[in-house]
Amino acid sequence: MSMAAENWAGLGSAIASLMFLWAVVRQYFPSHLDVYLSTYTSKLVGLVYPYIEITFAEYTGERLKRSEAYTAIEAYLGASSSDRAKRLKAETDRDGAQLVLSMDDYEEVTDDFQGVRVWWTSSKTALQARSISFYPAPDDRRFYRLTFHRRHRKIIHGTYLHHVMEKGKAIGVGNRQRKLYTNSSNYDWYEYKKRVWSHVPFEHPATFDTLAMEPDRKQDIIQDLLAFRESKEYYARIGKPWKRGYLLYGPPGTGKSSMIAAMANLLDYDVYDLELTAVKNNTALRKLLIETTSKSIIVLEDIDCSLDLSGKRKSEAPSERGSEEDKEKVMTGKDKEESKVTLSGLLNFIDGLWSACGGERLIVFTTNHVDKLDPALIRRGRMDKHIELSYCSFEGFEVLARNYLGVGEHPLFESIRGLMEEKQITPADVAENLMRKTVGRDAKENVEACLQSLVQALKECGSKNEVETAAATETQEAKVDEG
């Protein structure tokens, strides 16, 4: 036994010495000879090693976008290898009720397909850390490697990979947990981070059944959304990116955010809540767009308040009539941290060349003052469908009464109908008055109290003429200030 150990130790020492000598000698080889030697060495290895390897990287195109093939393989292996792998990663499913398993790093499993055995390996390559210590450490590049015998090349390329992609995508859709994303502030070091979006599970309960809106208008929006979801071939045929823009406008409290949630719940889409003031510049805006996925809604709420997108630039020199705060910002350079996203950059984000990345995407703007927006931003073709969410109608009240009180008729309904024809009240105010005020109260008494509360609130509201006059005055004053 000791003699065998000594022989193996001597063999290992000899191999190490040869490798060292080869590394020294190779430096003096002419480059063309080194290429020939590497080529013939690979051929020689191929004669004795009959296996072929295919690598599927997590990110493609300089990490701009996560590979769909990698995502599908991850879902496929998670479903087929959970009984065989020794190391697994766990995440919750779309409902948060069960765990979804997938292979951990440096794990290998086998898969059998039509009598062919293949090997899948999950691995990663660590990137070299930067010398500047206050930068975050770079992320690892993960990949899957498929190994199979070369005699099975035809069935792997022709059938097996297609099977893996189709089944993986189907599993991914079934396990996908819808998410609500938000973008983070773009500091200089943030360019080195892997994720530009952070997320939480999307759990908003609003649906079109709960929206306070006329049934005909509601049905029109639903049909428009469903037609968009099924129109992939149509958009390809007419030569347009598979996306659609919606402009939601109206006074505060009219249900714009609830409308977005109802859209997401109807289509089963993720929601990306884009905060423009946290975007550094137009380049960062494009990177955010690239990192969004298909089957998603990109939301820009209160677009009229997000940034000055009129193209005007304020003078860097403090005005004599300017406030002390403005003067201090210019003198100290604090305004340098402000977002440099321009109207042109936002327009390219909506329907430029980069807008075609991903597909099956809605872009939704919300505003309380549609007249303040640049016409180029909301023209048809960019914002394809304009939806006005105005004050509550009687039909909208009936929806809220069923949702909050569980009643479809009541003696006070006629009084409420008459008041709503004269007064203007938002759905949010109606809902607040219909909320149950006392837990222990009898259901009938609670309905009576809530409806009486709404009647009183309607009597205190301004008439339609007063509200319209106030809105017109506000608009005129805004135009004078801009002038």
C-alpha positions as CSV (number, residue, x, y, z in Angstrom):
1,M,0.0,0.0,0.0
2,S,2.8,2.4,0.9
3,M,4.6,1.6,-2.4
4,A,1.4,2.4,-4.4
5,A,1.0,5.7,-2.5
6,E,4.6,6.6,-3.3
7,N,4.1,5.8,-7.0
8,W,1.0,8.0,-7.2
9,A,2.8,10.8,-5.4
10,G,5.7,10.6,-7.8
11,L,3.3,10.6,-10.8
12,G,1.6,13.7,-9.5
13,S,4.9,15.5,-9.0
14,A,6.0,14.6,-12.5
15,I,2.7,15.9,-14.0
16,A,3.0,19.2,-12.1
17,S,6.6,19.6,-13.2
18,L,5.6,19.1,-16.9
19,M,2.8,21.6,-16.6
20,F,5.2,24.1,-15.1
21,L,7.8,23.6,-17.9
22,W,5.0,23.8,-20.6
23,A,3.8,27.1,-19.1
24,V,7.4,28.5,-19.3
25,V,8.2,27.1,-22.8
26,R,4.8,28.2,-24.3
27,Q,5.7,31.9,-23.8
28,Y,8.5,31.5,-26.5
29,F,6.2,29.8,-29.0
30,P,5.3,31.8,-32.1
31,S,1.6,32.8,-32.0
32,H,0.7,30.9,-35.2
33,L,2.3,27.8,-33.9
34,D,0.4,28.2,-30.6
35,V,-2.9,28.4,-32.5
36,Y,-2.1,25.3,-34.5
37,L,-1.1,23.4,-31.4
38,S,-4.3,24.4,-29.6
39,T,-6.4,23.4,-32.6
40,Y,-4.9,19.9,-32.9
41,T,-5.0,19.4,-29.1
42,S,-8.7,20.1,-29.2
43,K,-9.2,17.6,-32.0
44,L,-7.2,15.0,-30.1
45,V,-9.3,15.5,-27.0
46,G,-12.4,15.3,-29.2
47,L,-11.4,11.8,-30.3
48,V,-11.3,10.5,-26.8
49,Y,-14.0,12.8,-25.2
50,P,-17.3,12.2,-27.2
51,Y,-19.5,14.7,-25.3
52,I,-20.8,18.1,-26.4
53,E,-21.5,21.0,-24.1
54,I,-23.9,23.9,-24.5
55,T,-23.8,26.9,-22.2
56,F,-26.9,29.1,-21.4
57,A,-25.8,32.3,-19.7
58,E,-28.2,34.2,-17.4
59,Y,-27.6,37.5,-19.1
60,T,-27.0,38.4,-22.7
61,G,-25.8,41.5,-24.5
62,E,-23.5,42.8,-21.8
63,R,-26.0,42.1,-19.0
64,L,-28.6,44.3,-20.5
65,K,-31.4,41.7,-20.3
66,R,-32.0,38.4,-18.5
67,S,-32.0,35.5,-21.0
68,E,-35.4,34.0,-21.7
69,A,-33.7,30.7,-22.3
70,Y,-32.1,30.7,-18.9
71,T,-35.4,31.6,-17.2
72,A,-37.2,28.8,-19.0
73,I,-34.4,26.2,-18.2
74,E,-34.5,27.3,-14.5
75,A,-38.3,26.7,-14.3
76,Y,-38.0,23.4,-16.2
77,L,-35.2,22.0,-14.0
78,G,-36.9,23.2,-10.9
79,A,-39.9,21.1,-11.7
80,S,-38.0,18.0,-13.0
81,S,-35.0,17.9,-10.7
82,S,-36.5,18.6,-7.2
83,D,-36.5,14.9,-6.4
84,R,-32.9,14.3,-7.6
85,A,-30.9,17.4,-6.7
86,K,-29.2,17.6,-3.3
87,R,-29.0,21.4,-3.2
88,L,-32.1,23.5,-4.1
89,K,-33.2,27.1,-3.9
90,A,-36.7,27.9,-2.7
91,E,-39.1,30.8,-3.6
92,T,-42.8,31.3,-3.1
93,D,-45.3,30.8,-5.9
94,R,-47.6,33.5,-7.3
95,D,-50.1,33.1,-4.4
96,G,-47.4,32.9,-1.8
97,A,-48.9,29.6,-0.6
98,Q,-46.3,27.1,-1.8
99,L,-42.6,26.9,-2.4
100,V,-41.1,26.8,-5.9
101,L,-37.8,24.9,-6.0
102,S,-34.9,25.3,-8.4
103,M,-31.3,24.0,-8.6
104,D,-28.7,25.7,-6.5
105,D,-25.3,26.7,-7.8
106,Y,-22.8,24.0,-8.6
107,E,-25.4,21.3,-8.7
108,E,-25.8,18.6,-11.4
109,V,-28.8,16.5,-12.4
110,T,-29.6,14.1,-15.2
111,D,-32.6,14.2,-17.5
112,D,-33.9,11.4,-19.8
113,F,-35.7,12.3,-23.0
114,Q,-36.8,9.7,-25.6
115,G,-34.2,7.3,-24.4
116,V,-31.4,9.9,-24.4
117,R,-29.7,10.8,-21.1
118,V,-28.3,14.4,-20.7
119,W,-26.6,16.2,-17.8
120,W,-27.5,19.7,-16.5
121,T,-25.1,21.7,-14.4
122,S,-25.8,25.0,-12.6
123,S,-22.7,27.1,-12.1
124,K,-21.4,30.7,-12.0
125,T,-18.3,32.6,-12.8
126,A,-17.1,35.1,-10.2
127,L,-16.2,38.5,-11.7
128,Q,-13.0,40.3,-10.7
129,A,-13.7,42.8,-7.9
130,R,-12.8,46.4,-8.5
131,S,-10.0,48.0,-6.6
132,I,-12.2,50.9,-5.3
133,S,-13.5,49.5,-2.0
134,F,-16.6,51.7,-1.7
135,Y,-18.1,50.3,-4.9
136,P,-20.4,47.3,-4.3
137,A,-18.9,43.9,-5.3
138,P,-19.8,42.9,-8.9
139,D,-22.4,40.2,-9.3
140,D,-21.5,36.7,-10.5
141,R,-22.4,35.5,-14.0
142,R,-24.6,32.4,-13.6
143,F,-25.1,29.9,-16.3
144,Y,-26.5,26.4,-17.1
145,R,-24.4,23.8,-19.0
146,L,-26.0,21.0,-20.9
147,T,-23.8,17.9,-21.6
148,F,-24.8,15.1,-24.0
149,H,-23.2,12.5,-26.2
150,R,-22.4,13.7,-29.7
151,R,-24.3,10.9,-31.3
152,H,-27.5,12.5,-29.9
153,R,-26.8,15.9,-31.4
154,K,-29.7,15.8,-33.8
155,I,-32.4,15.0,-31.3
156,I,-31.0,17.5,-28.8
157,H,-30.9,20.3,-31.3
158,G,-34.2,19.4,-33.0
159,T,-36.5,18.2,-30.3
160,Y,-35.1,18.3,-26.8
161,L,-34.3,22.0,-26.5
162,H,-37.6,22.9,-27.9
163,H,-39.3,20.7,-25.4
164,V,-37.3,22.3,-22.5
165,M,-38.2,25.8,-23.6
166,E,-41.9,25.2,-24.1
167,K,-42.4,23.3,-20.9
168,G,-40.2,25.7,-18.9
169,K,-42.2,28.7,-20.1
170,A,-45.5,27.1,-19.2
171,I,-44.2,26.2,-15.7
172,G,-42.8,29.7,-15.3
173,V,-46.2,31.3,-16.1
174,G,-48.0,29.0,-13.6
175,N,-45.5,29.7,-10.8
176,R,-45.0,33.4,-11.5
177,Q,-45.9,35.7,-8.6
178,R,-47.0,39.1,-9.9
179,K,-44.8,41.9,-8.6
180,L,-44.9,45.6,-8.0
181,Y,-41.6,47.2,-9.0
182,T,-40.1,50.6,-8.2
183,N,-36.8,52.1,-9.4
184,S,-34.1,53.3,-7.1
185,S,-32.1,56.5,-7.1
186,N,-29.3,56.4,-9.7
187,Y,-26.1,57.3,-7.9
188,D,-22.8,56.9,-9.8
189,W,-22.0,53.6,-8.1
190,Y,-25.4,52.2,-9.0
191,E,-24.3,51.4,-12.5
192,Y,-22.4,48.4,-11.1
193,K,-25.3,46.8,-9.4
194,K,-27.2,44.0,-11.0
195,R,-30.8,45.2,-10.4
196,V,-32.2,48.6,-11.2
197,W,-35.7,47.6,-10.0
198,S,-36.7,46.4,-6.5
199,H,-40.1,44.7,-6.0
200,V,-42.7,43.5,-3.6
201,P,-45.6,41.1,-4.3
202,F,-48.5,42.8,-6.1
203,E,-51.5,42.3,-3.9
204,H,-53.9,45.1,-4.8
205,P,-57.4,43.7,-4.7
206,A,-59.1,46.1,-7.2
207,T,-60.9,44.6,-10.1
208,F,-63.2,46.0,-12.8
209,D,-66.1,44.7,-10.8
210,T,-65.2,47.0,-7.9
211,L,-64.5,50.1,-10.0
212,A,-67.1,52.9,-9.7
213,M,-67.7,53.5,-13.4
214,E,-70.6,53.3,-15.9
215,P,-70.9,49.7,-17.1
216,D,-70.7,50.6,-20.8
217,R,-67.4,52.5,-20.4
218,K,-66.1,49.7,-18.2
219,Q,-66.8,47.1,-20.8
220,D,-65.2,49.1,-23.5
221,I,-61.9,49.3,-21.6
222,I,-62.0,45.6,-20.8
223,Q,-62.6,44.7,-24.4
224,D,-59.7,46.9,-25.5
225,L,-57.3,45.3,-23.0
226,L,-58.3,41.8,-23.9
227,A,-58.0,42.6,-27.6
228,F,-54.5,43.9,-27.0
229,R,-53.4,40.8,-25.1
230,E,-54.4,38.6,-28.0
231,S,-52.9,40.7,-30.8
232,K,-49.3,39.6,-31.1
233,E,-49.6,38.6,-34.7
234,Y,-51.6,41.7,-35.6
235,Y,-49.0,44.1,-34.2
236,A,-46.2,42.1,-36.1
237,R,-48.2,42.3,-39.3
238,I,-48.7,46.1,-39.2
239,G,-45.1,46.7,-38.1
240,K,-45.7,48.2,-34.7
241,P,-44.1,47.2,-31.3
242,W,-46.5,45.1,-29.2
243,K,-47.4,47.9,-26.7
244,R,-50.2,50.3,-26.0
245,G,-50.4,53.6,-24.2
246,Y,-53.2,54.7,-21.8
247,L,-53.7,58.2,-20.5
248,L,-55.8,58.3,-17.3
249,Y,-56.9,61.8,-16.3
250,G,-59.3,63.4,-14.0
251,P,-59.5,65.1,-10.5
252,P,-57.9,63.5,-7.5
253,G,-59.8,60.7,-5.9
254,T,-61.5,59.5,-9.1
255,G,-59.9,56.0,-9.2
256,K,-56.8,56.3,-11.4
257,S,-54.6,54.0,-9.3
258,S,-57.5,51.6,-8.8
259,M,-57.9,51.5,-12.6
260,I,-54.2,50.5,-13.0
261,A,-54.6,47.7,-10.4
262,A,-57.7,46.4,-12.1
263,M,-55.8,46.3,-15.5
264,A,-53.0,44.3,-13.9
265,N,-55.4,41.9,-12.2
266,L,-57.4,41.4,-15.4
267,L,-54.3,40.8,-17.6
268,D,-52.2,39.1,-15.0
269,Y,-49.4,41.6,-15.6
270,D,-46.6,42.9,-13.4
271,V,-46.6,46.6,-12.5
272,Y,-43.5,48.9,-12.8
273,D,-44.1,52.2,-10.9
274,L,-41.5,54.5,-12.6
275,E,-40.4,57.5,-10.5
276,L,-38.9,59.9,-13.0
277,T,-37.4,62.2,-10.4
278,A,-35.1,59.3,-9.3
279,V,-33.8,58.7,-12.9
280,K,-30.4,60.2,-13.5
281,N,-30.6,60.9,-17.3
282,N,-32.0,59.6,-20.6
283,T,-29.5,56.8,-20.6
284,A,-30.5,55.5,-17.2
285,L,-34.2,55.7,-18.4
286,R,-33.4,53.4,-21.3
287,K,-31.6,50.9,-19.0
288,L,-34.8,50.9,-16.8
289,L,-36.9,50.1,-19.9
290,I,-34.6,47.2,-20.9
291,E,-34.8,45.6,-17.5
292,T,-38.6,45.5,-17.6
293,T,-40.2,42.2,-18.6
294,S,-43.0,41.5,-21.1
295,K,-46.5,41.1,-19.7
296,S,-46.1,44.3,-17.7
297,I,-47.6,47.7,-17.1
298,I,-45.2,50.7,-16.8
299,V,-46.8,53.4,-14.8
300,L,-45.9,57.1,-14.6
301,E,-48.2,58.6,-12.1
302,D,-48.9,62.4,-11.9
303,I,-46.8,62.9,-15.0
304,D,-47.5,66.6,-14.9
305,C,-45.8,66.9,-11.5
306,S,-42.8,64.5,-12.1
307,L,-40.4,66.7,-14.1
308,D,-40.3,69.9,-16.1
309,L,-40.7,68.2,-19.5
310,S,-41.5,71.4,-21.4
311,G,-37.9,71.6,-22.7
312,K,-37.3,74.9,-20.9
313,R,-34.2,75.3,-18.7
314,K,-33.8,77.5,-15.8
315,S,-31.0,80.0,-15.7
316,E,-28.0,78.9,-13.6
317,A,-27.4,82.4,-12.3
318,P,-29.6,83.4,-9.4
319,S,-32.2,86.0,-10.3
320,E,-32.4,89.1,-8.3
321,R,-36.0,88.4,-7.6
322,G,-35.4,84.7,-6.9
323,S,-35.9,83.1,-3.5
324,E,-33.0,82.7,-1.1
325,E,-33.4,78.9,-1.4
326,D,-33.0,79.1,-5.2
327,K,-29.9,81.3,-4.9
328,E,-28.4,78.9,-2.4
329,K,-29.0,75.9,-4.7
330,V,-27.1,77.6,-7.5
331,M,-24.3,78.8,-5.3
332,T,-23.7,75.4,-3.7
333,G,-24.4,73.3,-6.7
334,K,-27.2,71.3,-5.1
335,D,-29.2,71.4,-8.4
336,K,-26.6,69.1,-10.0
337,E,-28.2,66.1,-8.5
338,E,-31.6,66.8,-10.2
339,S,-32.8,64.5,-12.9
340,K,-31.7,65.3,-16.4
341,V,-34.4,63.3,-18.2
342,T,-35.7,65.4,-21.1
343,L,-39.0,65.4,-23.0
344,S,-37.1,63.9,-26.0
345,G,-35.8,61.1,-23.9
346,L,-39.2,60.3,-22.5
347,L,-40.8,60.3,-26.0
348,N,-38.1,57.8,-27.1
349,F,-38.8,55.8,-24.1
350,I,-42.5,55.6,-25.0
351,D,-42.3,54.9,-28.7
352,G,-38.7,55.1,-29.9
353,L,-36.5,52.2,-31.1
354,W,-35.9,51.0,-27.5
355,S,-39.6,50.8,-26.8
356,A,-39.8,47.6,-28.9
357,C,-37.7,45.7,-26.3
358,G,-39.7,43.1,-24.5
359,G,-43.1,43.2,-26.1
360,E,-46.7,42.8,-24.6
361,R,-46.4,46.0,-22.5
362,L,-48.8,48.7,-21.4
363,I,-47.5,52.3,-20.7
364,V,-49.9,54.2,-18.5
365,F,-49.8,57.9,-17.6
366,T,-51.9,59.5,-15.0
367,T,-52.5,63.2,-14.4
368,N,-54.9,65.5,-12.6
369,H,-54.3,68.3,-15.2
370,V,-54.3,67.0,-18.7
371,D,-54.1,70.5,-20.1
372,K,-50.7,71.0,-18.6
373,L,-49.1,68.2,-20.6
374,D,-47.1,68.7,-23.8
375,P,-49.3,67.7,-26.7
376,A,-46.5,65.7,-28.2
377,L,-46.5,63.5,-25.0
378,I,-50.2,62.5,-25.2
379,R,-50.9,62.4,-28.9
380,R,-52.6,59.4,-30.4
381,G,-50.0,56.8,-31.2
382,R,-48.2,57.4,-27.9
383,M,-51.1,57.4,-25.6
384,D,-53.5,55.4,-27.7
385,K,-56.5,55.5,-25.5
386,H,-57.5,58.5,-23.3
387,I,-59.7,57.6,-20.4
388,E,-61.3,60.3,-18.4
389,L,-62.1,59.4,-14.8
390,S,-64.4,62.1,-13.5
391,Y,-66.7,62.6,-10.6
392,C,-69.0,59.8,-9.4
393,S,-72.1,59.1,-11.4
394,F,-75.2,57.4,-10.0
395,E,-74.2,54.2,-11.8
396,G,-70.8,54.3,-10.1
397,F,-72.5,54.9,-6.8
398,E,-74.6,51.7,-7.3
399,V,-71.4,49.7,-7.8
400,L,-70.0,51.1,-4.6
401,A,-73.2,50.5,-2.7
402,R,-73.1,46.9,-3.7
403,N,-69.4,46.6,-2.8
404,Y,-69.5,48.4,0.6
405,L,-73.1,47.8,1.8
406,G,-74.3,44.8,-0.1
407,V,-77.5,46.5,-1.2
408,G,-78.9,47.1,-4.7
409,E,-81.8,49.4,-3.7
410,H,-82.9,51.6,-0.9
411,P,-85.5,54.4,-0.3
412,L,-82.6,56.9,-0.2
413,F,-81.3,56.0,-3.6
414,E,-83.7,58.4,-5.4
415,S,-82.5,61.3,-3.2
416,I,-78.9,60.4,-3.9
417,R,-79.6,60.3,-7.7
418,G,-81.1,63.7,-7.6
419,L,-78.2,65.2,-5.6
420,M,-75.7,63.6,-7.9
421,E,-77.3,65.3,-10.9
422,E,-76.6,68.7,-9.3
423,K,-73.5,68.1,-7.2
424,Q,-70.0,66.7,-7.9
425,I,-68.4,64.2,-5.6
426,T,-65.4,61.9,-6.2
427,P,-65.7,58.1,-5.9
428,A,-63.2,58.3,-3.1
429,D,-65.5,60.6,-1.1
430,V,-68.5,58.4,-1.8
431,A,-66.6,55.3,-0.7
432,E,-65.5,57.0,2.5
433,N,-69.1,57.8,3.4
434,L,-70.1,54.2,2.7
435,M,-67.5,52.7,4.9
436,R,-68.9,50.9,7.9
437,K,-68.5,53.1,11.0
438,T,-69.5,50.8,13.8
439,V,-68.6,47.1,14.1
440,G,-71.4,46.1,16.5
441,R,-74.2,48.0,14.7
442,D,-77.0,46.0,13.0
443,A,-76.5,45.6,9.2
444,K,-79.7,47.5,8.4
445,E,-78.9,50.3,10.7
446,N,-75.4,50.5,9.3
447,V,-76.8,50.8,5.7
448,E,-79.1,53.6,6.8
449,A,-76.4,55.5,8.6
450,C,-73.9,55.3,5.7
451,L,-76.5,56.4,3.1
452,Q,-77.5,59.3,5.4
453,S,-73.9,60.3,5.7
454,L,-73.5,60.3,1.9
455,V,-76.6,62.5,1.5
456,Q,-75.2,65.0,3.9
457,A,-71.9,65.0,2.2
458,L,-73.6,65.6,-1.2
459,K,-75.5,68.5,0.2
460,E,-72.2,70.1,1.3
461,C,-70.5,69.6,-2.0
462,G,-70.3,72.4,-4.6
463,S,-72.6,72.4,-7.5
464,K,-71.4,71.4,-11.0
465,N,-71.3,75.0,-12.2
466,E,-69.3,76.1,-9.2
467,V,-66.7,73.3,-9.7
468,E,-66.4,73.9,-13.4
469,T,-65.9,77.7,-12.8
470,A,-63.3,77.1,-10.2
471,A,-61.4,74.7,-12.5
472,A,-61.5,77.1,-15.4
473,T,-60.2,79.9,-13.2
474,E,-57.3,77.7,-12.0
475,T,-56.4,76.8,-15.6
476,Q,-56.4,80.4,-16.6
477,E,-54.2,81.4,-13.6
478,A,-51.8,78.6,-14.5
479,K,-51.5,79.9,-18.1
480,V,-50.8,83.4,-16.8
481,D,-48.1,82.1,-14.5
482,E,-46.4,80.2,-17.3
483,G,-46.6,83.3,-19.5
